[in-house]
Amino acid sequence: MALVGMIAGMALGFAGYFGGFGAFVLVAALGAVGFVVGRFLEGDLDRGDFFRTREHRRR
């Protein structure tokens, strides 16, 4: 996991250095989307984790 974090940090660093702040934000956002999609595909997350109502969370 540390290796994946290092690679992601290096990608963000390169994007920020060569592309500016806009590229940094774009790479960070796409990385977050990829992380969530990967968690869905591995089965660690369910769609219901994001789409539950407040009343359901209180129970």
Secondary structure as UniProt FT lines:
FT   HELIX           2..42
FT   HELIX           48..51
FT   HELIX           54..58
//
